[in-house]
Amino acid sequence: MISVGILRHHIEANFDTGVLRRRKTGRVAGGLGSEGCRVVKVAGRKLQAHRVIWALAYGSWPLGPLDHINGKRADNRLANLRIGSGGINQRNAARSKRSTSGRTCVSWYKGRKVWQAYIQRSGQREHLGYFARFEDAVAARAKAEATIGYSPRHGAGRVTFRQAFARRMPDGWRAYLRTELLKAQRSEDCP
């Protein structure tokens, strides 16, 4: 790991905006990486910008993973960073790209022809039940999230109606999605 002294020699940070600049040129350092995080190259090593900002602010590298409180990976303001754990990051995570229902941990159980819901608690997957209606499975999941202390934005974002519709789903759900998609398109077309 690069020492904080070397970082300070090459990079300066604005902790209010989360912007890193090169000391020699004054230009903004780094760019957007493939995972949505900003990255910066210092002394031949690629580093995550949020970890660099933390190290410059506190004089040492963070011991654990850092969590972006608002969930925006490119927002590296010091006020938006906190030391977290894998569990905190998971309770604060956006919806997976692999979600076929459009809801986190709610899925169609083909064998029983019902919706099932589950949640992670203390590293263990906890089954919340089987439900005939999608809305009931979502409600059970939301209640469990509130009880355990998940972030209100957990499971938000990433998967759109179009993406969810393109994946395999029960026939009744496809019709529901189709009508919702048409409503959304009509509301976008009308000012």
C-alpha positions as CSV (number, residue, x, y, z in Angstrom):
1,M,0.0,0.0,0.0
2,I,1.2,3.5,-0.8
3,S,2.0,5.6,2.2
4,V,-0.2,8.6,3.1
5,G,2.9,10.8,2.8
6,I,3.4,9.8,-0.9
7,L,-0.3,10.5,-1.5
8,R,0.0,14.0,0.0
9,H,3.0,14.6,-2.2
10,H,1.0,13.9,-5.4
11,I,-2.6,14.6,-4.6
12,E,-4.7,17.2,-2.8
13,A,-8.3,16.7,-1.9
14,N,-11.3,18.9,-1.4
15,F,-13.3,17.1,1.3
16,D,-16.4,19.1,0.8
17,T,-16.7,18.2,-2.9
18,G,-14.8,14.9,-3.0
19,V,-12.6,16.1,-5.8
20,L,-9.0,15.0,-6.1
21,R,-6.4,17.2,-7.9
22,R,-2.8,16.6,-8.9
23,R,-0.5,18.9,-7.0
24,K,1.9,19.6,-9.9
25,T,-0.7,20.5,-12.5
26,G,-3.9,21.4,-10.5
27,R,-5.9,19.1,-12.8
28,V,-8.6,16.8,-11.6
29,A,-7.1,13.4,-10.9
30,G,-8.6,10.1,-12.0
31,G,-11.7,9.1,-13.7
32,L,-14.7,6.8,-13.5
33,G,-13.9,3.1,-13.1
34,S,-15.8,0.2,-14.4
35,E,-17.7,-0.4,-11.2
36,G,-19.0,3.2,-11.0
37,C,-16.3,4.3,-8.4
38,R,-13.9,7.0,-9.2
39,V,-10.3,5.8,-9.5
40,V,-7.0,7.6,-9.4
41,K,-3.5,6.5,-10.4
42,V,-0.7,7.4,-7.9
43,A,2.9,6.3,-8.1
44,G,1.9,3.7,-10.8
45,R,-0.9,2.1,-8.7
46,K,-4.7,2.4,-9.3
47,L,-6.5,3.4,-6.2
48,Q,-10.2,3.9,-5.4
49,A,-10.7,7.7,-4.9
50,H,-12.9,7.3,-1.8
51,R,-10.2,5.4,0.0
52,V,-7.6,8.0,-1.0
53,I,-9.9,10.8,0.3
54,W,-10.3,8.9,3.6
55,A,-6.5,8.4,3.9
56,L,-5.8,12.1,3.2
57,A,-8.4,13.2,5.7
58,Y,-7.5,10.9,8.6
59,G,-3.8,10.1,8.0
60,S,-4.2,6.4,7.6
61,W,-5.9,3.9,5.2
62,P,-9.3,2.7,6.3
63,L,-9.1,-0.7,8.0
64,G,-12.4,-2.0,6.5
65,P,-14.6,-1.4,3.5
66,L,-16.0,2.1,3.0
67,D,-19.7,2.7,2.4
68,H,-21.1,5.6,0.4
69,I,-24.0,6.6,2.6
70,N,-26.2,7.9,-0.2
71,G,-25.3,4.9,-2.4
72,K,-23.7,7.0,-5.2
73,R,-20.3,5.5,-5.8
74,A,-18.9,8.6,-7.5
75,D,-19.9,10.9,-4.6
76,N,-16.7,11.0,-2.6
77,R,-17.5,13.8,-0.2
78,L,-16.0,13.0,3.2
79,A,-19.4,13.5,4.8
80,N,-20.8,10.7,2.5
81,L,-18.2,8.1,3.6
82,R,-18.3,5.8,6.6
83,I,-16.4,2.7,7.6
84,G,-18.7,-0.2,7.1
85,S,-18.8,-3.9,7.0
86,G,-20.0,-6.3,4.4
87,G,-23.3,-6.5,6.2
88,I,-23.8,-2.7,6.3
89,N,-22.9,-2.5,2.6
90,Q,-25.4,-5.3,1.8
91,R,-28.2,-3.6,3.7
92,N,-27.5,-0.4,1.8
93,A,-27.1,-2.0,-1.7
94,A,-29.0,-1.3,-4.9
95,R,-31.1,-4.0,-6.5
96,S,-29.2,-6.7,-8.3
97,K,-29.0,-6.7,-12.1
98,R,-30.1,-10.4,-11.9
99,S,-33.4,-9.6,-10.3
100,T,-36.2,-11.1,-12.4
101,S,-39.1,-9.8,-10.3
102,G,-37.8,-6.2,-10.0
103,R,-37.7,-6.6,-6.2
104,T,-34.9,-7.7,-4.1
105,C,-35.2,-11.2,-2.6
106,V,-38.7,-11.8,-4.0
107,S,-38.9,-14.4,-6.7
108,W,-41.3,-16.8,-8.5
109,Y,-41.1,-20.3,-7.2
110,K,-41.9,-22.4,-10.3
111,G,-42.4,-25.7,-8.5
112,R,-45.3,-24.4,-6.3
113,K,-46.4,-21.6,-8.6
114,V,-46.2,-19.0,-5.9
115,W,-44.0,-16.0,-4.9
116,Q,-41.4,-16.5,-2.2
117,A,-39.7,-13.9,-0.1
118,Y,-36.5,-14.1,1.9
119,I,-34.0,-11.9,3.7
120,Q,-30.4,-12.1,4.9
121,R,-30.0,-11.8,8.7
122,S,-26.6,-12.3,10.4
123,G,-25.2,-14.0,7.3
124,Q,-28.1,-16.5,7.2
125,R,-30.8,-16.6,4.6
126,E,-34.2,-16.4,6.3
127,H,-37.3,-17.6,4.5
128,L,-40.3,-15.2,4.9
129,G,-42.9,-17.4,3.3
130,Y,-44.8,-18.3,0.1
131,F,-47.4,-15.9,-1.3
132,A,-50.1,-16.3,-4.0
133,R,-49.8,-12.5,-4.7
134,F,-46.7,-10.6,-5.6
135,E,-47.7,-7.6,-3.5
136,D,-48.0,-9.8,-0.4
137,A,-44.4,-11.1,-0.9
138,V,-43.1,-7.5,-1.4
139,A,-45.0,-6.4,1.8
140,A,-43.4,-9.3,3.8
141,R,-40.0,-8.4,2.6
142,A,-40.5,-4.7,3.4
143,K,-41.7,-5.5,6.9
144,A,-38.6,-7.7,7.5
145,E,-36.3,-4.9,6.1
146,A,-37.8,-2.4,8.5
147,T,-37.4,-4.8,11.5
148,I,-33.8,-5.6,10.8
149,G,-32.8,-2.0,9.9
150,Y,-32.1,-2.0,6.2
151,S,-31.6,1.3,4.5
152,P,-34.8,2.8,3.0
153,R,-33.1,2.8,-0.4
154,H,-32.0,-0.9,-0.2
155,G,-33.0,-2.7,-3.4
156,A,-33.8,0.6,-5.3
157,G,-32.6,1.3,-8.7
158,R,-30.8,-0.6,-11.4
159,V,-33.5,-2.9,-12.9
160,T,-36.1,-1.1,-15.0
161,F,-39.5,-2.4,-16.0
162,R,-38.2,-3.1,-19.5
163,Q,-35.3,-5.2,-18.1
164,A,-37.6,-7.1,-15.8
165,F,-40.2,-7.7,-18.5
166,A,-37.6,-9.2,-20.8
167,R,-36.9,-12.0,-18.3
168,R,-38.9,-15.1,-17.8
169,M,-41.9,-14.5,-15.5
170,P,-45.3,-16.1,-14.9
171,D,-48.0,-15.2,-17.5
172,G,-50.1,-13.1,-15.2
173,W,-47.1,-11.1,-14.1
174,R,-46.1,-10.4,-17.7
175,A,-49.5,-8.9,-18.4
176,Y,-49.3,-6.7,-15.3
177,L,-45.8,-5.5,-16.3
178,R,-47.0,-4.8,-19.8
179,T,-49.8,-2.5,-18.6
180,E,-47.5,-0.8,-16.1
181,L,-44.9,-0.2,-18.9
182,L,-47.5,1.2,-21.2
183,K,-48.8,3.6,-18.4
184,A,-45.2,4.7,-17.7
185,Q,-44.6,5.4,-21.5
186,R,-47.8,7.3,-21.8
187,S,-46.9,9.5,-18.7
188,E,-43.5,10.2,-20.2
189,D,-45.0,11.2,-23.6
190,C,-47.5,13.6,-22.0
191,P,-46.0,16.8,-20.6
